[in-house]
Amino acid sequence: MTAPLILKAHRGQKIVLKDRRRFKVIVAGRRWGKTQISKIALIKAAVTRKNQLCWYVAPTYQMARQILWDDLKRSIPKALIKFNGINETRMTIRLINGSRIELKGADNPDTLRGVGINFLVLDEAQDMKEEVWKTVLRPTLASTGGQVIFIGTPKAFNWLYDMYVQGQRGDTYKDEKGKIVVNQWKSWQFPTIMSPFIPRAEIETARREMDPKSFRQEFEASFESMSGRVYYPFDRRTHVGDYPFNPRLPIIIGQDFNIDPMSSVIMQVQPNGEIWVVDEAILPGSNTQETADELGRRYHRYINAITIYPDPAGNSRTHARGESSLEILRDAGFTRIKFKRKHPAVDDRVNSVNRLLMDAEGTIRMRFDRKAQRTIDAMEQTIYKAGTRDVDKKAGVEHPADALGYFTDFEYPVRKVNILGVSL
């Protein structure tokens, strides 16, 4: 393959392209050059080795066509393309060395299954469902040891942020067992201003015309919190880390009995008084018996050290065999159960959690282990209905936070303070 191939990259793009890590994450501002680096990386992977399968995946099939297809065809010298090697309908380019570049859409996951991919680009990854990567595309790399580039613009703290954090852990890190692990991930954060092709005056115009949060997200590649958040003090950069289970400490379980999902949040109070969320058991489409079985499977050795703080409704809810949810837990061996007879007000539960996340003096008393992902999502993504103090339940993310709140409201309630004095 001796045809001339000239693909220009600016300094930031070259840094990424030269890195040899298997999983690379680019978080970049608008018009930084995400399409250009996608194109260069795909072509480079396809031409440097024979018989490579290289995929570009956008959130939708139509987006893949609009973003990359025409530019990709123009950028590959015709001498490198097999005769009749371009299929317009399927957006496939076959090269003379046996490699293929194919463009796909994440909106039809079933079309992405069952192939061995050598090189993969996920563009605008923030707008894809996490399951497309984890359950559909990740398995396609197992047999090939394929490489991946994730590219996106920040969109709150979603799964793209999780990938970014993984790439920030350094060349090596300690796993849950304390073993040193070589990090296969690397991530970068590139603001729009780092692109040499965007006039500074255009960026300044955007700064004047956009609200600060939108500008930081779109142009400075900054992850921003959702508006109207219920648990507003939570910041994963502060609250999330490695906070592992300690078998020598008592176990606390906050329990929400919503059927889909059943949510158990596992906590421990540390010697310094901090509360660590060390684990979670989130069971979709489940019931109390299955929850009791799962908790027993994980913590049967420590069952006498467990205290459960459940939704008070579990004391009255009757199941098919005539037992309440709390009776099912007791029958399973969980005899230490604490709850208020009257269902706590939502505001009281929320305020008790928020005070532990950070009080008015800036003290943080609650931390979250990074594997409690659904609980972390609940902290970040539970929002109020617009213009109200009612929790918006349409997204269905609030249940682990509810479970957490039953414990905090019981043991750490916010006491109402009456301020007496004379107003002058």
N, C-alpha and C positions, 0 to 999 in steps of 0.2 A: 504494500500500500504506500506508493511513493508520490501520490498526488499531493500538491501543496495544500496545507491546511493551516489557515491563519485565523486564530480566534483571539481577540483582544480582551484582556481582563485588567481591571484596575487593581490597586494594591490590596485592598481588602479581599477581593475575590481570589487573588493569587495565594493569600495566606491560607484560605480554606482548601483550595485545590491541591496545594503542596502537602497538606497534613495527611498522614497515613492511617489515622483512626478509622475504624470500621463504620461507626455511627457518628455522623456529623450533623449538628443542629445550627441553623442560621436564623437568628431573629433580627430582622432588618426593617428599617423604615421604608416608606413608600418611595419607589423609584430609585432605590439603592442599586439595583441591578440584579434582582432575584431571577428574572427570566434569562438574562445573559449567562449567569453562572449555571443555571439548570442546563442550558443548551451546551455550554462548553463541557460540563462534567459528563453528560450523556455521550457526546461525540467522542470525547477522549476515552471513555470506558469501552466504547464499541470498536474503535479503530486500533487500539493498542494490543488487543488480544482477539484471537479467533473464536468464533461461535459463542459470542456473549449475547445474553438476552438482557436488554436494558429498557427499563420502563420509566415513563414519566406519568405520574398520577396527579390529577387536579381534582378539586371537589366535585366537579361534574364533567361529563364527557364533552359537552359543548364548551366549557371553559378551557379544557385542554386544547381544543381546536383553535379557539380565539387567542389564547395566550402564546402558544408555541409552534403550532404546526407549520404555518407558512415560513416563519423565520428559520425553523429547523431545516426545512427543505432547501432554502437558499444558502445555508451555511455549510452544507456538505458538498464538496466537489463531486461533480457527476462521475468522475473517473473512479470514485470509491463506491459508487452505488451499483448494485447488480442490475443487469438489463431487465426492465420492467419490474424493478424492485420496490417501487413506490405504490402502495395501495391507499388511495384517497379515502375510501369508505372506512377502512379499519385503522387508518392513520398508522401505517407500518412502513418502515424503511428497511430494506435488506441490503447489506453491504457485500462486497465481493469476497470478504474474508469469512463469510458465514454468520456474522453478527447481525442482530436485529434491534432496532429502536422502535418501541411501540408506545403510543399515547393512550391513556386510559382515564376513566372517570370513577371517583369513589362513590358516586350515587347509585351504582349497580354492583354491589360487592360480590355477587355470585360470579360475575365475569372475571374476577381477579384471583380465583382459587386454583390450586392444583398445578402450578407451574414452578419450575426452578429459576428464579431470577438471579442474575449475577450483579446487576447494579440497578438501584432504585432511587428515584427522586420523588419526594412528596412535596408538591408545591401548594402554597396557601393551606398548609396543614392545620392551621387554627380553625378552619371551617370544615374539617372532616370529623367524623365520629371516631373516637379513640378505638372502638372495636374493629374498625377497618384495618388499622395498623396491627393491633394485638392479635386478633383472631383470624384475620384473612391474609394480610401481607407478610407478617413476621414469619409464619411457617414456610412461606415460599423461599426463604433464604437459608433454611436449615441445611439443605443438601448441597448448596453451592458455596456457603460461607459468604454470601453476597454483601455488598456494601450499600449504605443508605445515606442520603442527604435529606434532612428535613428542612424545609424552608417556610417561613411564615412571618406575619406581622402580629404583634401581641394582640390578644383578645381576652382580656381578664386573665385570671390564673387558671387556665384550662390545662389539658394534657400536654400541649406544646410546652408549657412552662415546666412541667415535670421532666420532659426530655431535656430541656435547657439546663435544669438543675443537675441532672445526671452528668452532663458534660462539663460542669463546673467543679466537680469533686476532685480534680487534680489527676495526675498521671496514675497514681495509686490511691487506694482508700481501704479502710477496714470494713469487712462485711459484718453481719450480725454476730458471727462467732469469733470476731476479732482477727480473722485471717486477712492478710494483705492481698488485695485484688488489683490486677492491672486494669485500669479503666479503658474500655474500648470506645468510650464516648468522648466527644469534644464539642464545645458549643461556643458561639460568638454572638455578640450583640453589636450591630452596626447601625448607627443613626443615619438618616438620609444625608446629613451634611458630609459624611465620609465619601460620598460619591463625587468624583471629579466632574461629572457631567450635569450636575444640577446647579444652576446659578444661585448664589447666596441670596440675591434679591427675591427669588421665588420662594425660598424658605421663609424669609422674613415676612413676605406677604401672607403666607399661610399662617404664620404665627399671629398676625393681626386679625385674621378672619376666622380663626377657630378658637373654641374654648380650650383652656389649658390642658384639661385631661385628654381631649381628643388629639391635640397637637402632640403631647408627650407620647401617646400610643402610636399614632400614625407616622410621625416623623422622627421621633427620638427612640423608637423601638422599646418603649417602656411598658412593662406590664402594669395595668391599672386595675383597681378594684371596681366592682359593679356599683352603680348608684343605688341608693335605697337599701343598703345592706342591713340586715337585722343585727348581725354580730360584727359591727363596724370596727371594734378595736383589733380584730384578728388580722395578722399579717404573717403569712407563712415564712417570710424572711426572718421573722423574729420568733415565731411560736413553733415552727416545725424543724425537726432535726432527728437525731438518734437518741431516743428516750426509751430504752428497752425494758422489758418485763423483768422484775426482780423477784425470784421465788421466795425470798425471805420476808417480803412485805405483804400485808393484807391486800386482798383483791376487792375492788369495787366495780360493780356492773350497773350502769344505767340502762334501763330497759324500756323500749317503746314497743307496744303490742300491735302496731299497724301490720296488717297481714302481708302487704307487698310494698316495701320489705319489712320483715321483722328486724329490728335494729338493737343490737347490744353493743354498748361502748364500754370497753374494759379500762379501768383506771387504777392508779396506785398513788397514795399520798407519800411523798418522799420525806426523809428526815428533816429537810430544811423547810417543810411545809408546802412545797410546790405539789401540784396535782399533775401527774403525767398520764396522758391517754396513751396507753402502751399497745393497744390492740383493738380490734372490732370484729363483730360477727354480724354481717349484713346478709340476710337470707331472703331472696325474692320469692314471692308466692309461697310462703312458709306458714308455720303455725307454732304455737307455744311448745308443743311436745318436741318438734324438730329443733327448736331453739335450745330447749333444755338438754337434748341429746348432744348437740354440738358443743355447748358450753361444758357439759360433762366430759366429752371426749378430750377437750383441750386442757381442762383444769381439774380433773378428777383427783389428782394428787393433793390439791390444795382446797378441796371443797369446804373444809371447816373454816377456812380463812376468807371465804367469799361472803360479801354482803351485796344484795341486789336492791336497787332503788327503782321500782317499776312505775309505770303509768298507773295511777289509782284505779282506772277503769278496769284493770285486770282482776280486781277483786270481785267484780260483779258480772263480768262477761262469762256466760255459760257455754261450754262446748258440748259436742254431741254426746259425750259420755256423762254429762251432768256436772262436770267440775269446772271451777273457775280457772283462769290462767294462773293465778297465784297458787292454787291448790296443785296444779300440775307441776309447778316449780318445786313446791315442797315435797311432793311425791318423788321427785328426781333427786332429792337430797339437799336442795338449796333452802335451808331452814332459816337463814338470817335474811329477812326481807323487811325493808323499812319504806313506808310510804305515808303520805298525808291522806286522811280520810276524805278530805275535800280536794277536788282537782285544783291544783295551783293555777292562778291566773297566768296567761301567756306572758304578760309584761313582767311578772315577778320572776318567772323562769329565765326569760331573756336577760333581765337585769342582773340576775345572780351569775349567769355565765359571763356577761360582759365585764362585770367587776373583777372577776378572776383573770380574764384575759388581760386587762389593764385597769388599775384603779386611777383615781384622779391625781394621785401623786406619781403615776408612771410605773408602779410596781406590777410586775407580771407574776402570776401565781399558777398559770396553767400552760403546759407544754404538750405537744403532740408528736408522737413517733411518726415518721414519714410513711409507714406502711398502713396507718389508719386513714386511707385515702378517701373513703366515702364520708368519714366524719370531717375531714379537712374540707372536702367539697361543700358539705353542709354549712360550715363556718363561712365560707367565701360566697356561696351562691344563694343562700336563703335571703330573700328580699321581701320588702313590704309591697302590698298593692299600692299603686300610684295614688298619692294624696291621702293615704290612710295609715293606721297603725296595725292593720290586719296583715298577717303573714300570707304571702302569695304561695299557694300550694300547687299551682299548676305544674311546676317542674318536678315535684315529688322528691326534692333533695333534702327536706328539712327534718326527716325522721331521726337520723343519728343525733342531730342537735337537740331534738326533743328529749331523747334518751339521756343525753348529758345533763339537760336541765332538770330532770327529776331528781338527780343526785344533788346538784348544786343548790337547788331551791330548798331541799330538805336540810342539808348540812351547812350551807353558807348563804342563808337568805339575806336579801337586802332589807335592812331595817329602815322603816320610814322615819325621817327626822322632822320634828316640828321645831321651827326656828321662832323663838319668842323675842319680842323687842318692840321698840317704838319706831315707826316710820316717820321721818321728818321731811 
